[in-house]
Amino acid sequence: MVGDKANVKRGKCAVINIDDEAGKTMLEHADCRHLTYAINNDASLKAENIQVLASGAKFDIKTEHGVLPLDLKITGIFNVYNVMAAAVFELVRGGQDFAVIVDYAHTPDGLENILKTAHQIAKKRIITVFGCGGDRDNTKRPIMGRIAG
């Protein structure tokens, strides 16, 4: 559970999104070294000058050591967060006149975020193909189906 001291062990380092309420709770209970990241709050790593485009995202990561400009070939504000936490999203280009986005969203909020981004950049319709592999969590399938619908 987020915020449970047992999950943040001594001698370890926590990487925490402090724009997220659960992250703020985790930070309050962190009894180890931690690195924070955010867009809307002061943090160890802060994304600034964000531009979300159909072709990707541009932003600066501000740290105590300076500023690192990034020009990503992946799009979406959630991916600014993901890049700061080292996650993966991919825009596939194969010469077609439409965009194919591969994302490994495996939670309802993850699927909702990728679809919000798709709606921001889509010029026409959006076709969504997703799955909930294995027998891990059957309860999220109907929720994700409603989100995709």
Chimera marker file (.cmm) of the C-alpha trace (Angstrom):
<marker_set name="trace">
<marker id="1" x="0.000" y="0.000" z="0.000" r="1" g="1" b="0" radius="0.5"/>
<marker id="2" x="1.283" y="3.468" z="-0.847" r="1" g="1" b="0" radius="0.5"/>
<marker id="3" x="2.372" y="5.271" z="2.258" r="1" g="1" b="0" radius="0.5"/>
<marker id="4" x="3.104" y="2.104" z="4.182" r="1" g="1" b="0" radius="0.5"/>
<marker id="5" x="6.533" y="2.535" z="5.790" r="1" g="1" b="0" radius="0.5"/>
<marker id="6" x="7.290" y="-1.138" z="5.160" r="1" g="1" b="0" radius="0.5"/>
<marker id="7" x="7.238" y="-0.437" z="1.429" r="1" g="1" b="0" radius="0.5"/>
<marker id="8" x="10.013" y="2.162" z="1.679" r="1" g="1" b="0" radius="0.5"/>
<marker id="9" x="12.876" y="0.229" z="3.247" r="1" g="1" b="0" radius="0.5"/>
<marker id="10" x="15.926" y="1.759" z="4.881" r="1" g="1" b="0" radius="0.5"/>
<marker id="11" x="18.924" y="2.180" z="2.620" r="1" g="1" b="0" radius="0.5"/>
<marker id="12" x="16.745" y="2.392" z="-0.477" r="1" g="1" b="0" radius="0.5"/>
<marker id="13" x="15.755" y="5.374" z="-2.562" r="1" g="1" b="0" radius="0.5"/>
<marker id="14" x="12.167" y="6.286" z="-3.403" r="1" g="1" b="0" radius="0.5"/>
<marker id="15" x="11.268" y="8.123" z="-6.626" r="1" g="1" b="0" radius="0.5"/>
<marker id="16" x="8.008" y="9.932" z="-5.933" r="1" g="1" b="0" radius="0.5"/>
<marker id="17" x="5.578" y="11.956" z="-8.072" r="1" g="1" b="0" radius="0.5"/>
<marker id="18" x="4.508" y="14.728" z="-5.712" r="1" g="1" b="0" radius="0.5"/>
<marker id="19" x="1.824" y="16.044" z="-8.063" r="1" g="1" b="0" radius="0.5"/>
<marker id="20" x="-0.084" y="12.897" z="-7.054" r="1" g="1" b="0" radius="0.5"/>
<marker id="21" x="-1.874" y="12.769" z="-3.676" r="1" g="1" b="0" radius="0.5"/>
<marker id="22" x="-0.695" y="9.200" z="-3.079" r="1" g="1" b="0" radius="0.5"/>
<marker id="23" x="2.848" y="10.358" z="-3.808" r="1" g="1" b="0" radius="0.5"/>
<marker id="24" x="2.534" y="13.127" z="-1.240" r="1" g="1" b="0" radius="0.5"/>
<marker id="25" x="1.414" y="10.549" z="1.322" r="1" g="1" b="0" radius="0.5"/>
<marker id="26" x="4.311" y="8.300" z="0.408" r="1" g="1" b="0" radius="0.5"/>
<marker id="27" x="6.728" y="11.209" z="0.802" r="1" g="1" b="0" radius="0.5"/>
<marker id="28" x="5.379" y="11.921" z="4.297" r="1" g="1" b="0" radius="0.5"/>
<marker id="29" x="6.180" y="8.323" z="5.292" r="1" g="1" b="0" radius="0.5"/>
<marker id="30" x="9.458" y="7.909" z="3.426" r="1" g="1" b="0" radius="0.5"/>
<marker id="31" x="12.199" y="7.038" z="5.879" r="1" g="1" b="0" radius="0.5"/>
<marker id="32" x="14.823" y="6.718" z="3.169" r="1" g="1" b="0" radius="0.5"/>
<marker id="33" x="16.536" y="8.855" z="0.559" r="1" g="1" b="0" radius="0.5"/>
<marker id="34" x="14.050" y="10.148" z="-1.971" r="1" g="1" b="0" radius="0.5"/>
<marker id="35" x="13.924" y="11.958" z="-5.278" r="1" g="1" b="0" radius="0.5"/>
<marker id="36" x="10.759" y="13.834" z="-6.168" r="1" g="1" b="0" radius="0.5"/>
<marker id="37" x="9.421" y="14.843" z="-9.564" r="1" g="1" b="0" radius="0.5"/>
<marker id="38" x="6.541" y="17.073" z="-10.565" r="1" g="1" b="0" radius="0.5"/>
<marker id="39" x="5.063" y="19.503" z="-13.044" r="1" g="1" b="0" radius="0.5"/>
<marker id="40" x="2.915" y="21.559" z="-10.668" r="1" g="1" b="0" radius="0.5"/>
<marker id="41" x="4.975" y="21.473" z="-7.462" r="1" g="1" b="0" radius="0.5"/>
<marker id="42" x="8.563" y="22.229" z="-6.518" r="1" g="1" b="0" radius="0.5"/>
<marker id="43" x="10.523" y="18.983" z="-6.704" r="1" g="1" b="0" radius="0.5"/>
<marker id="44" x="13.993" y="17.513" z="-7.200" r="1" g="1" b="0" radius="0.5"/>
<marker id="45" x="13.091" y="17.219" z="-10.904" r="1" g="1" b="0" radius="0.5"/>
<marker id="46" x="10.550" y="19.665" z="-12.263" r="1" g="1" b="0" radius="0.5"/>
<marker id="47" x="9.201" y="19.691" z="-15.809" r="1" g="1" b="0" radius="0.5"/>
<marker id="48" x="8.826" y="23.207" z="-17.210" r="1" g="1" b="0" radius="0.5"/>
<marker id="49" x="8.086" y="24.863" z="-20.569" r="1" g="1" b="0" radius="0.5"/>
<marker id="50" x="6.025" y="21.848" z="-21.607" r="1" g="1" b="0" radius="0.5"/>
<marker id="51" x="4.779" y="21.597" z="-25.205" r="1" g="1" b="0" radius="0.5"/>
<marker id="52" x="2.619" y="18.584" z="-26.051" r="1" g="1" b="0" radius="0.5"/>
<marker id="53" x="2.452" y="18.112" z="-29.820" r="1" g="1" b="0" radius="0.5"/>
<marker id="54" x="1.181" y="15.401" z="-32.140" r="1" g="1" b="0" radius="0.5"/>
<marker id="55" x="4.806" y="14.601" z="-32.968" r="1" g="1" b="0" radius="0.5"/>
<marker id="56" x="5.985" y="14.390" z="-29.370" r="1" g="1" b="0" radius="0.5"/>
<marker id="57" x="6.605" y="16.467" z="-26.285" r="1" g="1" b="0" radius="0.5"/>
<marker id="58" x="9.192" y="19.100" z="-25.538" r="1" g="1" b="0" radius="0.5"/>
<marker id="59" x="10.035" y="20.224" z="-22.048" r="1" g="1" b="0" radius="0.5"/>
<marker id="60" x="12.852" y="21.172" z="-19.738" r="1" g="1" b="0" radius="0.5"/>
<marker id="61" x="13.762" y="19.189" z="-16.656" r="1" g="1" b="0" radius="0.5"/>
<marker id="62" x="14.949" y="21.627" z="-14.021" r="1" g="1" b="0" radius="0.5"/>
<marker id="63" x="17.220" y="20.279" z="-11.278" r="1" g="1" b="0" radius="0.5"/>
<marker id="64" x="19.511" y="21.794" z="-8.687" r="1" g="1" b="0" radius="0.5"/>
<marker id="65" x="22.348" y="21.146" z="-11.159" r="1" g="1" b="0" radius="0.5"/>
<marker id="66" x="20.778" y="22.976" z="-14.092" r="1" g="1" b="0" radius="0.5"/>
<marker id="67" x="18.263" y="22.508" z="-16.869" r="1" g="1" b="0" radius="0.5"/>
<marker id="68" x="18.061" y="19.596" z="-19.310" r="1" g="1" b="0" radius="0.5"/>
<marker id="69" x="15.993" y="20.262" z="-22.462" r="1" g="1" b="0" radius="0.5"/>
<marker id="70" x="14.189" y="17.195" z="-23.823" r="1" g="1" b="0" radius="0.5"/>
<marker id="71" x="12.594" y="16.679" z="-27.232" r="1" g="1" b="0" radius="0.5"/>
<marker id="72" x="10.684" y="13.402" z="-27.101" r="1" g="1" b="0" radius="0.5"/>
<marker id="73" x="9.168" y="11.456" z="-29.943" r="1" g="1" b="0" radius="0.5"/>
<marker id="74" x="6.429" y="10.390" z="-27.551" r="1" g="1" b="0" radius="0.5"/>
<marker id="75" x="3.460" y="12.576" z="-26.708" r="1" g="1" b="0" radius="0.5"/>
<marker id="76" x="1.133" y="13.318" z="-23.827" r="1" g="1" b="0" radius="0.5"/>
<marker id="77" x="1.458" y="15.119" z="-20.517" r="1" g="1" b="0" radius="0.5"/>
<marker id="78" x="1.299" y="11.769" z="-18.742" r="1" g="1" b="0" radius="0.5"/>
<marker id="79" x="4.432" y="10.796" z="-20.651" r="1" g="1" b="0" radius="0.5"/>
<marker id="80" x="6.239" y="13.816" z="-19.312" r="1" g="1" b="0" radius="0.5"/>
<marker id="81" x="5.568" y="12.183" z="-15.945" r="1" g="1" b="0" radius="0.5"/>
<marker id="82" x="6.462" y="8.750" z="-17.297" r="1" g="1" b="0" radius="0.5"/>
<marker id="83" x="9.761" y="9.902" z="-18.770" r="1" g="1" b="0" radius="0.5"/>
<marker id="84" x="10.636" y="11.489" z="-15.489" r="1" g="1" b="0" radius="0.5"/>
<marker id="85" x="9.924" y="8.119" z="-13.868" r="1" g="1" b="0" radius="0.5"/>
<marker id="86" x="11.550" y="6.188" z="-16.763" r="1" g="1" b="0" radius="0.5"/>
<marker id="87" x="8.427" y="4.620" z="-18.363" r="1" g="1" b="0" radius="0.5"/>
<marker id="88" x="7.817" y="3.775" z="-22.056" r="1" g="1" b="0" radius="0.5"/>
<marker id="89" x="5.308" y="4.925" z="-24.659" r="1" g="1" b="0" radius="0.5"/>
<marker id="90" x="5.854" y="4.615" z="-28.383" r="1" g="1" b="0" radius="0.5"/>
<marker id="91" x="4.497" y="6.353" z="-31.472" r="1" g="1" b="0" radius="0.5"/>
<marker id="92" x="4.918" y="3.981" z="-34.438" r="1" g="1" b="0" radius="0.5"/>
<marker id="93" x="5.556" y="5.475" z="-37.861" r="1" g="1" b="0" radius="0.5"/>
<marker id="94" x="5.481" y="3.225" z="-40.890" r="1" g="1" b="0" radius="0.5"/>
<marker id="95" x="4.572" y="5.619" z="-43.700" r="1" g="1" b="0" radius="0.5"/>
<marker id="96" x="0.837" y="5.254" z="-43.091" r="1" g="1" b="0" radius="0.5"/>
<marker id="97" x="-1.512" y="8.256" z="-43.071" r="1" g="1" b="0" radius="0.5"/>
<marker id="98" x="-2.592" y="7.565" z="-39.488" r="1" g="1" b="0" radius="0.5"/>
<marker id="99" x="-0.851" y="7.315" z="-36.144" r="1" g="1" b="0" radius="0.5"/>
<marker id="100" x="-0.347" y="4.092" z="-34.232" r="1" g="1" b="0" radius="0.5"/>
<marker id="101" x="0.359" y="4.521" z="-30.550" r="1" g="1" b="0" radius="0.5"/>
<marker id="102" x="1.613" y="1.582" z="-28.510" r="1" g="1" b="0" radius="0.5"/>
<marker id="103" x="1.226" y="2.001" z="-24.791" r="1" g="1" b="0" radius="0.5"/>
<marker id="104" x="1.409" y="-0.551" z="-22.025" r="1" g="1" b="0" radius="0.5"/>
<marker id="105" x="-1.451" y="0.916" z="-19.999" r="1" g="1" b="0" radius="0.5"/>
<marker id="106" x="-2.492" y="-1.817" z="-17.608" r="1" g="1" b="0" radius="0.5"/>
<marker id="107" x="-4.692" y="0.168" z="-15.257" r="1" g="1" b="0" radius="0.5"/>
<marker id="108" x="-7.903" y="2.130" z="-15.802" r="1" g="1" b="0" radius="0.5"/>
<marker id="109" x="-6.183" y="5.470" z="-15.152" r="1" g="1" b="0" radius="0.5"/>
<marker id="110" x="-3.362" y="4.542" z="-17.538" r="1" g="1" b="0" radius="0.5"/>
<marker id="111" x="-5.850" y="3.761" z="-20.307" r="1" g="1" b="0" radius="0.5"/>
<marker id="112" x="-7.789" y="6.930" z="-19.569" r="1" g="1" b="0" radius="0.5"/>
<marker id="113" x="-4.609" y="9.026" z="-19.825" r="1" g="1" b="0" radius="0.5"/>
<marker id="114" x="-3.524" y="7.575" z="-23.165" r="1" g="1" b="0" radius="0.5"/>
<marker id="115" x="-7.021" y="8.069" z="-24.592" r="1" g="1" b="0" radius="0.5"/>
<marker id="116" x="-7.104" y="11.698" z="-23.389" r="1" g="1" b="0" radius="0.5"/>
<marker id="117" x="-3.841" y="12.262" z="-25.234" r="1" g="1" b="0" radius="0.5"/>
<marker id="118" x="-5.181" y="10.548" z="-28.345" r="1" g="1" b="0" radius="0.5"/>
<marker id="119" x="-8.193" y="12.877" z="-28.287" r="1" g="1" b="0" radius="0.5"/>
<marker id="120" x="-5.880" y="15.894" z="-27.975" r="1" g="1" b="0" radius="0.5"/>
<marker id="121" x="-3.906" y="14.986" z="-31.103" r="1" g="1" b="0" radius="0.5"/>
<marker id="122" x="-6.415" y="13.090" z="-33.269" r="1" g="1" b="0" radius="0.5"/>
<marker id="123" x="-7.753" y="14.871" z="-36.316" r="1" g="1" b="0" radius="0.5"/>
<marker id="124" x="-10.480" y="12.312" z="-36.968" r="1" g="1" b="0" radius="0.5"/>
<marker id="125" x="-11.504" y="9.099" z="-35.244" r="1" g="1" b="0" radius="0.5"/>
<marker id="126" x="-9.736" y="6.954" z="-32.689" r="1" g="1" b="0" radius="0.5"/>
<marker id="127" x="-9.715" y="3.174" z="-32.839" r="1" g="1" b="0" radius="0.5"/>
<marker id="128" x="-8.740" y="1.569" z="-29.543" r="1" g="1" b="0" radius="0.5"/>
<marker id="129" x="-7.475" y="-1.984" z="-29.192" r="1" g="1" b="0" radius="0.5"/>
<marker id="130" x="-6.611" y="-3.050" z="-25.678" r="1" g="1" b="0" radius="0.5"/>
<marker id="131" x="-6.484" y="-6.177" z="-23.601" r="1" g="1" b="0" radius="0.5"/>
<marker id="132" x="-6.191" y="-7.325" z="-20.030" r="1" g="1" b="0" radius="0.5"/>
<marker id="133" x="-3.872" y="-10.294" z="-20.310" r="1" g="1" b="0" radius="0.5"/>
<marker id="134" x="-3.810" y="-13.280" z="-18.042" r="1" g="1" b="0" radius="0.5"/>
<marker id="135" x="-5.996" y="-13.970" z="-15.063" r="1" g="1" b="0" radius="0.5"/>
<marker id="136" x="-4.427" y="-11.326" z="-12.864" r="1" g="1" b="0" radius="0.5"/>
<marker id="137" x="-7.180" y="-8.787" z="-12.207" r="1" g="1" b="0" radius="0.5"/>
<marker id="138" x="-10.566" y="-9.516" z="-13.737" r="1" g="1" b="0" radius="0.5"/>
<marker id="139" x="-12.228" y="-6.629" z="-11.884" r="1" g="1" b="0" radius="0.5"/>
<marker id="140" x="-10.580" y="-3.916" z="-13.979" r="1" g="1" b="0" radius="0.5"/>
<marker id="141" x="-11.706" y="-5.358" z="-17.329" r="1" g="1" b="0" radius="0.5"/>
<marker id="142" x="-15.247" y="-3.902" z="-17.309" r="1" g="1" b="0" radius="0.5"/>
<marker id="143" x="-13.917" y="-0.568" z="-16.036" r="1" g="1" b="0" radius="0.5"/>
<marker id="144" x="-11.349" y="-0.385" z="-18.833" r="1" g="1" b="0" radius="0.5"/>
<marker id="145" x="-14.008" y="-1.432" z="-21.338" r="1" g="1" b="0" radius="0.5"/>
<marker id="146" x="-16.191" y="1.507" z="-20.272" r="1" g="1" b="0" radius="0.5"/>
<marker id="147" x="-13.207" y="3.868" z="-20.557" r="1" g="1" b="0" radius="0.5"/>
<marker id="148" x="-12.383" y="2.609" z="-24.062" r="1" g="1" b="0" radius="0.5"/>
<marker id="149" x="-16.048" y="2.798" z="-25.140" r="1" g="1" b="0" radius="0.5"/>
<link id1="1" id2="2" r="1" g="1" b="0" radius="0.2"/>
<link id1="2" id2="3" r="1" g="1" b="0" radius="0.2"/>
<link id1="3" id2="4" r="1" g="1" b="0" radius="0.2"/>
<link id1="4" id2="5" r="1" g="1" b="0" radius="0.2"/>
<link id1="5" id2="6" r="1" g="1" b="0" radius="0.2"/>
<link id1="6" id2="7" r="1" g="1" b="0" radius="0.2"/>
<link id1="7" id2="8" r="1" g="1" b="0" radius="0.2"/>
<link id1="8" id2="9" r="1" g="1" b="0" radius="0.2"/>
<link id1="9" id2="10" r="1" g="1" b="0" radius="0.2"/>
<link id1="10" id2="11" r="1" g="1" b="0" radius="0.2"/>
<link id1="11" id2="12" r="1" g="1" b="0" radius="0.2"/>
<link id1="12" id2="13" r="1" g="1" b="0" radius="0.2"/>
<link id1="13" id2="14" r="1" g="1" b="0" radius="0.2"/>
<link id1="14" id2="15" r="1" g="1" b="0" radius="0.2"/>
<link id1="15" id2="16" r="1" g="1" b="0" radius="0.2"/>
<link id1="16" id2="17" r="1" g="1" b="0" radius="0.2"/>
<link id1="17" id2="18" r="1" g="1" b="0" radius="0.2"/>
<link id1="18" id2="19" r="1" g="1" b="0" radius="0.2"/>
<link id1="19" id2="20" r="1" g="1" b="0" radius="0.2"/>
<link id1="20" id2="21" r="1" g="1" b="0" radius="0.2"/>
<link id1="21" id2="22" r="1" g="1" b="0" radius="0.2"/>
<link id1="22" id2="23" r="1" g="1" b="0" radius="0.2"/>
<link id1="23" id2="24" r="1" g="1" b="0" radius="0.2"/>
<link id1="24" id2="25" r="1" g="1" b="0" radius="0.2"/>
<link id1="25" id2="26" r="1" g="1" b="0" radius="0.2"/>
<link id1="26" id2="27" r="1" g="1" b="0" radius="0.2"/>
<link id1="27" id2="28" r="1" g="1" b="0" radius="0.2"/>
<link id1="28" id2="29" r="1" g="1" b="0" radius="0.2"/>
<link id1="29" id2="30" r="1" g="1" b="0" radius="0.2"/>
<link id1="30" id2="31" r="1" g="1" b="0" radius="0.2"/>
<link id1="31" id2="32" r="1" g="1" b="0" radius="0.2"/>
<link id1="32" id2="33" r="1" g="1" b="0" radius="0.2"/>
<link id1="33" id2="34" r="1" g="1" b="0" radius="0.2"/>
<link id1="34" id2="35" r="1" g="1" b="0" radius="0.2"/>
<link id1="35" id2="36" r="1" g="1" b="0" radius="0.2"/>
<link id1="36" id2="37" r="1" g="1" b="0" radius="0.2"/>
<link id1="37" id2="38" r="1" g="1" b="0" radius="0.2"/>
<link id1="38" id2="39" r="1" g="1" b="0" radius="0.2"/>
<link id1="39" id2="40" r="1" g="1" b="0" radius="0.2"/>
<link id1="40" id2="41" r="1" g="1" b="0" radius="0.2"/>
<link id1="41" id2="42" r="1" g="1" b="0" radius="0.2"/>
<link id1="42" id2="43" r="1" g="1" b="0" radius="0.2"/>
<link id1="43" id2="44" r="1" g="1" b="0" radius="0.2"/>
<link id1="44" id2="45" r="1" g="1" b="0" radius="0.2"/>
<link id1="45" id2="46" r="1" g="1" b="0" radius="0.2"/>
<link id1="46" id2="47" r="1" g="1" b="0" radius="0.2"/>
<link id1="47" id2="48" r="1" g="1" b="0" radius="0.2"/>
<link id1="48" id2="49" r="1" g="1" b="0" radius="0.2"/>
<link id1="49" id2="50" r="1" g="1" b="0" radius="0.2"/>
<link id1="50" id2="51" r="1" g="1" b="0" radius="0.2"/>
<link id1="51" id2="52" r="1" g="1" b="0" radius="0.2"/>
<link id1="52" id2="53" r="1" g="1" b="0" radius="0.2"/>
<link id1="53" id2="54" r="1" g="1" b="0" radius="0.2"/>
<link id1="54" id2="55" r="1" g="1" b="0" radius="0.2"/>
<link id1="55" id2="56" r="1" g="1" b="0" radius="0.2"/>
<link id1="56" id2="57" r="1" g="1" b="0" radius="0.2"/>
<link id1="57" id2="58" r="1" g="1" b="0" radius="0.2"/>
<link id1="58" id2="59" r="1" g="1" b="0" radius="0.2"/>
<link id1="59" id2="60" r="1" g="1" b="0" radius="0.2"/>
<link id1="60" id2="61" r="1" g="1" b="0" radius="0.2"/>
<link id1="61" id2="62" r="1" g="1" b="0" radius="0.2"/>
<link id1="62" id2="63" r="1" g="1" b="0" radius="0.2"/>
<link id1="63" id2="64" r="1" g="1" b="0" radius="0.2"/>
<link id1="64" id2="65" r="1" g="1" b="0" radius="0.2"/>
<link id1="65" id2="66" r="1" g="1" b="0" radius="0.2"/>
<link id1="66" id2="67" r="1" g="1" b="0" radius="0.2"/>
<link id1="67" id2="68" r="1" g="1" b="0" radius="0.2"/>
<link id1="68" id2="69" r="1" g="1" b="0" radius="0.2"/>
<link id1="69" id2="70" r="1" g="1" b="0" radius="0.2"/>
<link id1="70" id2="71" r="1" g="1" b="0" radius="0.2"/>
<link id1="71" id2="72" r="1" g="1" b="0" radius="0.2"/>
<link id1="72" id2="73" r="1" g="1" b="0" radius="0.2"/>
<link id1="73" id2="74" r="1" g="1" b="0" radius="0.2"/>
<link id1="74" id2="75" r="1" g="1" b="0" radius="0.2"/>
<link id1="75" id2="76" r="1" g="1" b="0" radius="0.2"/>
<link id1="76" id2="77" r="1" g="1" b="0" radius="0.2"/>
<link id1="77" id2="78" r="1" g="1" b="0" radius="0.2"/>
<link id1="78" id2="79" r="1" g="1" b="0" radius="0.2"/>
<link id1="79" id2="80" r="1" g="1" b="0" radius="0.2"/>
<link id1="80" id2="81" r="1" g="1" b="0" radius="0.2"/>
<link id1="81" id2="82" r="1" g="1" b="0" radius="0.2"/>
<link id1="82" id2="83" r="1" g="1" b="0" radius="0.2"/>
<link id1="83" id2="84" r="1" g="1" b="0" radius="0.2"/>
<link id1="84" id2="85" r="1" g="1" b="0" radius="0.2"/>
<link id1="85" id2="86" r="1" g="1" b="0" radius="0.2"/>
<link id1="86" id2="87" r="1" g="1" b="0" radius="0.2"/>
<link id1="87" id2="88" r="1" g="1" b="0" radius="0.2"/>
<link id1="88" id2="89" r="1" g="1" b="0" radius="0.2"/>
<link id1="89" id2="90" r="1" g="1" b="0" radius="0.2"/>
<link id1="90" id2="91" r="1" g="1" b="0" radius="0.2"/>
<link id1="91" id2="92" r="1" g="1" b="0" radius="0.2"/>
<link id1="92" id2="93" r="1" g="1" b="0" radius="0.2"/>
<link id1="93" id2="94" r="1" g="1" b="0" radius="0.2"/>
<link id1="94" id2="95" r="1" g="1" b="0" radius="0.2"/>
<link id1="95" id2="96" r="1" g="1" b="0" radius="0.2"/>
<link id1="96" id2="97" r="1" g="1" b="0" radius="0.2"/>
<link id1="97" id2="98" r="1" g="1" b="0" radius="0.2"/>
<link id1="98" id2="99" r="1" g="1" b="0" radius="0.2"/>
<link id1="99" id2="100" r="1" g="1" b="0" radius="0.2"/>
<link id1="100" id2="101" r="1" g="1" b="0" radius="0.2"/>
<link id1="101" id2="102" r="1" g="1" b="0" radius="0.2"/>
<link id1="102" id2="103" r="1" g="1" b="0" radius="0.2"/>
<link id1="103" id2="104" r="1" g="1" b="0" radius="0.2"/>
<link id1="104" id2="105" r="1" g="1" b="0" radius="0.2"/>
<link id1="105" id2="106" r="1" g="1" b="0" radius="0.2"/>
<link id1="106" id2="107" r="1" g="1" b="0" radius="0.2"/>
<link id1="107" id2="108" r="1" g="1" b="0" radius="0.2"/>
<link id1="108" id2="109" r="1" g="1" b="0" radius="0.2"/>
<link id1="109" id2="110" r="1" g="1" b="0" radius="0.2"/>
<link id1="110" id2="111" r="1" g="1" b="0" radius="0.2"/>
<link id1="111" id2="112" r="1" g="1" b="0" radius="0.2"/>
<link id1="112" id2="113" r="1" g="1" b="0" radius="0.2"/>
<link id1="113" id2="114" r="1" g="1" b="0" radius="0.2"/>
<link id1="114" id2="115" r="1" g="1" b="0" radius="0.2"/>
<link id1="115" id2="116" r="1" g="1" b="0" radius="0.2"/>
<link id1="116" id2="117" r="1" g="1" b="0" radius="0.2"/>
<link id1="117" id2="118" r="1" g="1" b="0" radius="0.2"/>
<link id1="118" id2="119" r="1" g="1" b="0" radius="0.2"/>
<link id1="119" id2="120" r="1" g="1" b="0" radius="0.2"/>
<link id1="120" id2="121" r="1" g="1" b="0" radius="0.2"/>
<link id1="121" id2="122" r="1" g="1" b="0" radius="0.2"/>
<link id1="122" id2="123" r="1" g="1" b="0" radius="0.2"/>
<link id1="123" id2="124" r="1" g="1" b="0" radius="0.2"/>
<link id1="124" id2="125" r="1" g="1" b="0" radius="0.2"/>
<link id1="125" id2="126" r="1" g="1" b="0" radius="0.2"/>
<link id1="126" id2="127" r="1" g="1" b="0" radius="0.2"/>
<link id1="127" id2="128" r="1" g="1" b="0" radius="0.2"/>
<link id1="128" id2="129" r="1" g="1" b="0" radius="0.2"/>
<link id1="129" id2="130" r="1" g="1" b="0" radius="0.2"/>
<link id1="130" id2="131" r="1" g="1" b="0" radius="0.2"/>
<link id1="131" id2="132" r="1" g="1" b="0" radius="0.2"/>
<link id1="132" id2="133" r="1" g="1" b="0" radius="0.2"/>
<link id1="133" id2="134" r="1" g="1" b="0" radius="0.2"/>
<link id1="134" id2="135" r="1" g="1" b="0" radius="0.2"/>
<link id1="135" id2="136" r="1" g="1" b="0" radius="0.2"/>
<link id1="136" id2="137" r="1" g="1" b="0" radius="0.2"/>
<link id1="137" id2="138" r="1" g="1" b="0" radius="0.2"/>
<link id1="138" id2="139" r="1" g="1" b="0" radius="0.2"/>
<link id1="139" id2="140" r="1" g="1" b="0" radius="0.2"/>
<link id1="140" id2="141" r="1" g="1" b="0" radius="0.2"/>
<link id1="141" id2="142" r="1" g="1" b="0" radius="0.2"/>
<link id1="142" id2="143" r="1" g="1" b="0" radius="0.2"/>
<link id1="143" id2="144" r="1" g="1" b="0" radius="0.2"/>
<link id1="144" id2="145" r="1" g="1" b="0" radius="0.2"/>
<link id1="145" id2="146" r="1" g="1" b="0" radius="0.2"/>
<link id1="146" id2="147" r="1" g="1" b="0" radius="0.2"/>
<link id1="147" id2="148" r="1" g="1" b="0" radius="0.2"/>
<link id1="148" id2="149" r="1" g="1" b="0" radius="0.2"/>
</marker_set>
